[in-house]
């Protein structure tokens, strides 16, 4: 398993290859990184990061580079051909791969509906709330990537999926009430699937084990266990068994504090009646 993990960390992605193309085209045009950055009105580090494969090249910026470097759309085409699983920042690509192969997955969310259960409308709203804002093309790419990840619910053999969602998310008045109503209806449909379990964390609790934030736990076909946690502009995939064990214990406590699956469905139906 350790060798596989090391190979994953060292693998060459499409972004490394695109970065190498940018570097080659830049040199052929007789430009330094600083000169190209100046023409693009970005920092030197931005160009360096793209050429090293550390920064994803967005479609609009690829088109600008094609124009400056006179590469006849080569970079735009290269970006459009990147596999869907690589259309995520480098630090979450491993998690996305593990997620799609998972035997089981458990997710706790305290700010938004879990991505695997979001409607297209809700996902678009979430990305529209990002700040600094992203452009429309990039937003659509992210929405499509999220919808592609939801194919996990159609996969065979079926994964076992468990979700804990804060009641406050469902009662939030942010956004269009009709959008949230449709999202709750979608949650009820998902809860009917025999391999999906949804529990709602009530707003009134004497104690709460999840105040540190969201997390996702998963088990791979090789029965390895991982934990993925994220916060403001940082995400981390825990592979150490001791760290994963701590988060598994925490998740177990969250399950005990949440409403039962039956109570959760009743609450979802009740919330529909309020909207």
C-alpha positions as CSV (number, residue, x, y, z in Angstrom):
1,X,0.0,0.0,0.0
2,X,2.8,2.4,0.9
3,X,4.4,2.0,-2.5
4,X,1.1,2.7,-4.2
5,X,0.7,5.9,-2.1
6,X,4.2,7.0,-3.1
7,X,3.5,6.4,-6.7
8,X,0.3,8.4,-6.5
9,X,2.2,11.3,-5.0
10,X,4.9,11.2,-7.7
11,X,2.6,10.7,-10.7
12,X,2.8,13.1,-13.6
13,X,-0.6,14.7,-14.1
14,X,-2.1,16.5,-17.2
15,X,-1.2,19.8,-15.5
16,X,2.5,18.9,-15.4
17,X,2.3,18.2,-19.1
18,X,0.4,21.4,-19.9
19,X,2.9,23.3,-17.7
20,X,5.7,21.9,-19.8
21,X,3.9,23.0,-22.9
22,X,3.6,26.5,-21.6
23,X,7.3,26.6,-20.8
24,X,8.2,25.3,-24.2
25,X,6.0,27.8,-26.0
26,X,7.2,30.7,-23.8
27,X,10.8,29.9,-24.6
28,X,10.1,29.5,-28.3
29,X,8.5,33.0,-28.2
30,X,11.8,34.3,-26.6
31,X,10.1,35.4,-23.4
32,X,11.2,35.0,-19.8
33,X,8.7,34.1,-17.1
34,X,8.7,37.7,-15.9
35,X,8.1,39.1,-19.4
36,X,5.2,36.7,-20.0
37,X,3.8,37.5,-16.6
38,X,4.0,41.2,-17.4
39,X,2.0,40.8,-20.6
40,X,-0.6,38.7,-18.8
41,X,-0.7,41.1,-15.9
42,X,-0.1,38.4,-13.3
43,X,2.7,37.7,-10.9
44,X,5.9,35.9,-11.9
45,X,5.0,33.1,-9.4
46,X,1.7,32.5,-11.3
47,X,3.6,31.6,-14.5
48,X,6.1,29.6,-12.6
49,X,3.4,27.6,-10.8
50,X,1.6,26.9,-14.0
51,X,4.8,25.7,-15.7
52,X,5.6,23.4,-12.8
53,X,2.1,21.9,-12.7
54,X,1.3,23.3,-9.3
55,X,-1.4,25.6,-10.5
56,X,-4.3,24.6,-12.7
57,X,-4.4,26.5,-16.0
58,X,-8.0,27.9,-16.4
59,X,-9.6,27.9,-19.9
60,X,-9.8,31.7,-20.2
61,X,-6.1,32.1,-19.2
62,X,-5.1,29.4,-21.6
63,X,-6.8,31.3,-24.4
64,X,-4.9,34.5,-23.4
65,X,-1.6,32.6,-23.5
66,X,-2.5,31.1,-26.9
67,X,-3.0,34.7,-28.2
68,X,0.2,36.0,-26.7
69,X,2.4,33.0,-27.6
70,X,0.7,32.6,-31.0
71,X,0.0,28.9,-30.3
72,X,-3.2,28.6,-32.4
73,X,-5.4,27.4,-29.5
74,X,-3.1,24.5,-28.5
75,X,-3.3,25.3,-24.8
76,X,-7.1,25.8,-24.8
77,X,-7.5,22.4,-26.4
78,X,-5.1,20.8,-23.9
79,X,-7.1,22.2,-20.9
80,X,-10.4,21.0,-22.4
81,X,-8.9,17.5,-22.8
82,X,-7.9,17.2,-19.1
83,X,-9.7,14.1,-17.5
84,X,-12.5,15.0,-15.2
85,X,-10.8,13.5,-12.2
86,X,-8.0,16.0,-12.6
87,X,-10.2,19.0,-12.7
88,X,-9.6,19.6,-9.0
89,X,-6.8,21.2,-7.1
90,X,-3.8,18.9,-6.7
91,X,-4.4,18.5,-3.0
92,X,-7.8,16.9,-3.4
93,X,-7.2,14.7,-6.5
94,X,-6.1,11.7,-4.4
95,X,-9.3,12.0,-2.3
96,X,-11.5,12.2,-5.4
97,X,-9.9,9.0,-6.7
98,X,-10.4,7.2,-3.3
99,X,-13.9,8.5,-3.1
100,X,-14.9,7.1,-6.5
101,X,-13.6,3.6,-5.5
102,X,-14.8,3.6,-1.9
103,X,-16.5,0.6,-0.3
104,X,-18.0,2.9,2.3
105,X,-18.0,6.7,2.9
106,X,-19.2,8.7,5.9
107,X,-19.5,12.5,5.6
108,X,-20.2,15.2,8.2
109,X,-21.0,18.7,7.0
110,X,-21.8,21.8,9.1
111,X,-22.0,24.6,6.4
112,X,-23.4,23.2,3.2
113,X,-25.2,20.1,1.9
114,X,-22.6,17.3,1.1
115,X,-21.4,17.6,-2.5
116,X,-22.6,14.1,-3.3
117,X,-26.1,15.0,-2.4
118,X,-26.3,18.5,-4.0
119,X,-28.7,19.3,-6.8
120,X,-27.2,21.1,-9.8
121,X,-29.0,24.2,-8.8
122,X,-27.7,24.2,-5.2
123,X,-24.1,23.4,-6.4
124,X,-24.2,26.3,-8.7
125,X,-25.4,28.6,-5.9
126,X,-22.6,27.3,-3.6
127,X,-19.9,28.1,-6.2
128,X,-21.5,31.5,-6.9
129,X,-20.9,32.4,-3.2
130,X,-17.2,31.9,-3.5
131,X,-15.1,35.0,-2.8
132,X,-13.1,36.3,-4.6
133,X,-15.6,35.2,-7.2
134,X,-14.7,32.9,-10.0
135,X,-15.7,33.5,-13.7
136,X,-18.7,31.8,-15.2
137,X,-16.7,29.3,-17.3
138,X,-14.8,28.1,-14.3
139,X,-18.0,27.9,-12.2
140,X,-19.6,25.7,-14.8
141,X,-16.6,23.5,-14.9
142,X,-16.7,23.1,-11.1
143,X,-20.5,22.4,-11.2
144,X,-20.0,19.7,-13.9
145,X,-17.1,18.1,-11.9
146,X,-19.3,17.9,-8.8
147,X,-22.1,16.3,-10.8
148,X,-19.7,13.8,-12.3
149,X,-18.6,12.8,-8.8
150,X,-22.2,12.0,-8.0
151,X,-22.0,9.1,-10.4
152,X,-20.8,7.3,-7.3
153,X,-24.4,6.8,-6.4
154,X,-25.0,4.9,-9.6
155,X,-21.9,2.7,-9.3
156,X,-22.0,-1.0,-9.0
157,X,-21.1,-2.6,-6.7
158,X,-23.0,-0.1,-4.5
159,X,-20.9,1.8,-1.9
160,X,-22.4,2.2,1.6
161,X,-22.9,6.0,2.1
162,X,-23.7,7.7,5.4
163,X,-24.2,11.5,5.8
164,X,-24.7,13.7,8.9
165,X,-26.1,17.1,8.1
166,X,-26.6,20.0,10.4
167,X,-30.2,21.1,10.8
168,X,-29.1,24.7,10.6
169,X,-28.1,24.1,7.0
170,X,-31.6,23.0,6.1
171,X,-33.2,25.9,7.9
172,X,-30.8,28.5,6.5
173,X,-32.5,31.5,4.7
174,X,-29.5,32.1,2.4
175,X,-30.4,31.9,-1.2
176,X,-33.8,31.1,-2.9
177,X,-36.3,29.3,-0.6
178,X,-37.6,27.4,-3.6
179,X,-34.1,26.2,-4.3
180,X,-33.8,24.8,-0.8
181,X,-37.1,23.2,-1.0
182,X,-36.0,21.3,-4.1
183,X,-32.8,20.4,-2.4
184,X,-34.7,18.9,0.6
185,X,-36.9,17.0,-1.8
186,X,-33.7,15.6,-3.4
187,X,-32.4,14.6,0.0
188,X,-35.6,12.6,0.7
189,X,-35.2,10.8,-2.7
190,X,-31.6,10.0,-1.8
191,X,-32.6,8.7,1.6
192,X,-34.8,6.2,-0.1
193,X,-31.8,4.5,-1.7
194,X,-31.0,1.3,0.3
195,X,-27.3,2.1,0.5
196,X,-27.7,5.7,1.6
197,X,-28.3,6.8,5.2
198,X,-29.0,10.4,6.2
199,X,-29.0,11.7,9.8
200,X,-29.8,15.3,10.8
201,X,-27.9,16.9,13.7
202,X,-30.4,18.9,15.7
203,X,-29.8,22.5,16.5
204,X,-30.6,22.0,20.2
205,X,-27.9,19.9,21.8
206,X,-26.3,19.9,25.3
207,X,-22.9,19.0,23.6
208,X,-21.7,18.7,20.1
209,X,-18.7,16.6,19.0
210,X,-18.2,18.2,15.6
211,X,-17.4,21.8,16.4
212,X,-14.0,21.5,14.8
213,X,-15.6,21.3,11.3
214,X,-16.5,18.9,8.5
215,X,-14.8,15.6,7.5
216,X,-15.2,12.6,5.3
217,X,-14.1,9.1,6.2
218,X,-13.8,6.3,3.6
219,X,-12.7,2.8,3.1
220,X,-11.0,1.6,-0.1
221,X,-11.4,-1.8,-1.8
222,X,-8.1,-2.8,-0.2
223,X,-9.7,-1.9,3.2
224,X,-7.4,1.0,3.8
225,X,-9.0,3.8,5.7
226,X,-8.6,7.6,5.0
227,X,-10.0,10.8,6.4
228,X,-10.4,14.0,4.5
229,X,-10.8,17.3,6.3
230,X,-11.0,20.9,5.0
231,X,-11.2,24.4,6.2
232,X,-10.6,27.9,4.9
233,X,-8.3,27.5,1.8
234,X,-6.8,24.3,3.2
235,X,-7.6,20.6,2.8
236,X,-5.8,17.5,4.1
237,X,-6.0,13.8,3.5
238,X,-5.1,11.8,6.6
239,X,-3.5,8.5,5.9
240,X,-1.9,7.8,9.3
241,X,-4.0,5.0,11.1
242,X,-3.8,6.8,14.5
243,X,-5.2,10.1,13.0
244,X,-7.9,8.3,11.1
245,X,-8.9,6.3,14.2
246,X,-9.4,9.5,16.2
247,X,-11.7,10.9,13.5
248,X,-13.6,7.6,13.3
249,X,-14.2,7.8,17.0
250,X,-15.4,11.4,16.6
251,X,-17.8,10.4,13.8
252,X,-19.2,7.6,16.0
253,X,-20.0,10.2,18.7
254,X,-21.7,12.4,16.0
255,X,-23.9,9.5,14.9
256,X,-25.0,9.0,18.5
257,X,-25.8,12.7,18.9
258,X,-27.7,13.0,15.6
259,X,-31.4,12.2,15.1
260,X,-32.1,8.6,14.0
261,X,-32.5,8.0,10.2
262,X,-36.3,7.7,10.8
263,X,-36.5,10.9,12.8
264,X,-34.3,12.6,10.2
265,X,-36.7,11.8,7.4
266,X,-39.6,13.0,9.5
267,X,-37.8,16.3,10.0
268,X,-37.0,16.7,6.3
269,X,-40.7,16.2,5.5
270,X,-41.6,18.7,8.3
271,X,-39.2,21.3,6.8
272,X,-40.9,20.8,3.4
273,X,-44.2,21.7,5.0
274,X,-42.7,24.9,6.3
275,X,-41.5,26.1,2.9
